[in-house]
Amino acid sequence: MKKIIYFALIFFIGINASWAQGSQYADNLIDFNDVTINNIPVLQLDKASLIQHFGQPLSVSPYFNEMGNVYGDDYDYNGVEFYVERDVVMTFVVTGKQYSITPYDIKVGDNIDKLKPYLPQSFKNMKGDSKGYVVGVDIKETDRYLYIQTDPNYVITKISVISY
């Protein structure tokens, strides 16, 4: 009986230490449906709805997603690109100031410090060098990540959702 208690105690200490270490380096989380562009939930939006909300793209180019081993189309608009696979938006890249990204109402050109109160763990994990910085936010229950990139002065230059 002592051995069982001893092993159970060691097991729970190990699990607790592992969880604590993992959560120390984890980024903040946001809900999938909270990621919008100009208040339009774009992730998993079908092609017809994308065009309905954003108009005709400047161009549509085919691409190959090696991670998912799937072909898709890059819908290029002025300041935003949507990557569509299997007829739905999977990821996007925003470089234009005319687009607001929720849930934090951020735009290209904003100072990233605006997000610090909402994303304390992601800010602890912020990476950067002389060219700029990156803050990441994990999108719950998906293989996607919200990346916010800045210049060396912490001004947001790009906001994207990527798959990993």
C-alpha positions as CSV (number, residue, x, y, z in Angstrom):
1,M,0.0,0.0,0.0
2,K,2.9,2.4,0.8
3,K,4.3,1.7,-2.6
4,I,1.1,2.6,-4.3
5,I,0.8,5.9,-2.4
6,Y,4.4,6.7,-3.1
7,F,4.1,6.1,-6.8
8,A,0.8,8.0,-6.9
9,L,2.5,11.0,-5.1
10,I,5.4,10.9,-7.5
11,F,3.1,10.7,-10.5
12,F,1.0,13.7,-9.4
13,I,4.1,15.7,-8.6
14,G,5.5,15.0,-12.1
15,I,2.2,15.9,-13.8
16,N,2.0,19.1,-11.8
17,A,5.6,20.1,-12.7
18,S,5.0,19.3,-16.3
19,W,1.8,21.3,-16.5
20,A,3.4,24.2,-14.7
21,Q,6.3,24.2,-17.1
22,G,4.0,24.0,-20.1
23,S,1.8,26.8,-18.9
24,Q,4.8,29.1,-18.1
25,Y,5.6,29.2,-21.9
26,A,2.1,29.1,-23.3
27,D,0.6,32.1,-25.0
28,N,-2.8,33.6,-24.3
29,L,-5.8,31.9,-26.0
30,I,-8.7,33.4,-28.0
31,D,-11.8,31.8,-29.2
32,F,-12.0,30.8,-32.9
33,N,-15.2,32.8,-33.5
34,D,-13.7,36.0,-31.9
35,V,-11.2,36.4,-34.8
36,T,-12.9,38.8,-37.2
37,I,-11.8,41.4,-39.8
38,N,-14.0,44.5,-39.7
39,N,-16.4,42.5,-37.5
40,I,-16.8,39.8,-40.1
41,P,-15.9,36.3,-38.8
42,V,-13.6,35.2,-41.7
43,L,-12.1,31.9,-40.6
44,Q,-14.1,29.1,-42.3
45,L,-16.0,31.7,-44.4
46,D,-16.9,30.2,-47.7
47,K,-15.7,31.8,-51.0
48,A,-19.1,33.2,-52.0
49,S,-19.5,35.0,-48.6
50,L,-15.9,36.2,-48.8
51,I,-16.6,37.9,-52.1
52,Q,-20.0,39.2,-50.8
53,H,-18.3,40.9,-47.8
54,F,-15.0,42.1,-49.4
55,G,-15.9,42.4,-53.1
56,Q,-14.0,40.9,-56.0
57,P,-10.3,40.3,-55.2
58,L,-7.6,42.1,-57.1
59,S,-6.3,38.7,-58.1
60,V,-6.7,35.0,-57.3
61,S,-3.5,32.8,-57.4
62,P,-3.2,29.1,-56.8
63,Y,-0.9,27.8,-54.0
64,F,0.0,24.6,-52.4
65,N,-0.1,24.1,-48.6
66,E,2.6,21.6,-47.9
67,M,1.6,21.2,-44.2
68,G,-2.0,20.2,-45.2
69,N,-0.9,18.6,-48.5
70,V,-3.7,20.5,-50.2
71,Y,-4.1,23.0,-53.0
72,G,-5.8,26.3,-52.4
73,D,-6.3,29.8,-53.7
74,D,-4.8,33.1,-52.5
75,Y,-7.5,35.8,-52.7
76,D,-5.5,39.1,-52.8
77,Y,-7.3,42.3,-51.8
78,N,-5.8,45.7,-51.2
79,G,-4.1,45.2,-47.8
80,V,-5.4,41.7,-47.0
81,E,-4.9,38.2,-48.4
82,F,-7.1,35.3,-47.7
83,Y,-5.9,31.7,-48.2
84,V,-8.8,29.5,-49.2
85,E,-8.7,25.7,-49.1
86,R,-11.6,23.4,-49.9
87,D,-13.7,26.5,-50.6
88,V,-13.3,28.1,-47.1
89,V,-10.9,30.7,-45.6
90,M,-8.2,28.9,-43.6
91,T,-5.7,31.7,-42.9
92,F,-5.2,35.4,-43.7
93,V,-2.5,38.1,-43.7
94,V,-3.5,41.8,-43.1
95,T,-1.0,44.5,-44.1
96,G,-3.5,47.4,-44.7
97,K,-4.6,50.0,-42.1
98,Q,-8.2,49.9,-43.2
99,Y,-8.8,46.5,-41.5
100,S,-9.6,46.1,-37.8
101,I,-9.0,42.8,-36.2
102,T,-11.0,41.7,-33.2
103,P,-11.3,40.7,-30.4
104,Y,-8.8,43.4,-29.6
105,D,-9.7,46.0,-32.2
106,I,-6.2,46.3,-33.5
107,K,-5.0,47.7,-36.9
108,V,-1.8,47.8,-38.8
109,G,-0.2,51.1,-37.6
110,D,-1.3,50.7,-33.9
111,N,1.3,50.4,-31.2
112,I,1.4,46.8,-29.9
113,D,1.4,48.1,-26.3
114,K,-2.3,48.5,-26.7
115,L,-2.6,44.7,-26.4
116,K,-0.5,44.3,-23.3
117,P,-3.3,44.3,-20.7
118,Y,-5.2,41.6,-22.8
119,L,-2.3,39.3,-23.6
120,P,0.1,39.3,-20.6
121,Q,1.4,35.8,-21.2
122,S,1.9,36.3,-24.9
123,F,3.9,39.5,-24.1
124,K,6.1,37.6,-21.8
125,N,6.9,35.3,-24.7
126,M,7.3,38.1,-27.3
127,K,10.2,37.4,-29.7
128,G,12.2,40.0,-31.5
129,D,15.4,41.5,-32.8
130,S,16.5,44.7,-34.5
131,K,14.0,44.2,-37.3
132,G,10.9,44.0,-35.1
133,Y,8.9,41.8,-32.7
134,V,6.2,39.1,-32.9
135,V,3.5,38.4,-30.4
136,G,1.5,35.2,-30.8
137,V,-2.0,34.2,-29.6
138,D,-3.2,30.6,-29.7
139,I,-6.6,30.1,-31.2
140,K,-8.5,27.6,-29.0
141,E,-9.2,24.1,-30.2
142,T,-7.5,24.7,-33.6
143,D,-4.1,24.4,-35.2
144,R,-4.1,28.1,-35.9
145,Y,-2.2,31.0,-34.4
146,L,-2.8,34.8,-34.5
147,Y,0.6,36.4,-35.2
148,I,1.1,40.2,-34.7
149,Q,4.3,41.5,-36.1
150,T,5.8,45.0,-35.4
151,D,8.7,47.1,-36.5
152,P,11.5,48.0,-34.1
153,N,9.4,50.8,-32.6
154,Y,6.5,48.3,-31.7
155,V,4.2,49.6,-34.4
156,I,2.1,46.8,-35.9
157,T,3.1,46.0,-39.5
158,K,1.3,42.7,-40.1
159,I,-1.5,40.7,-38.5
160,S,-2.0,37.1,-39.7
161,V,-3.6,33.8,-38.8
162,I,-1.4,30.9,-39.7
163,S,-1.7,27.1,-39.3
164,Y,1.0,25.1,-37.6
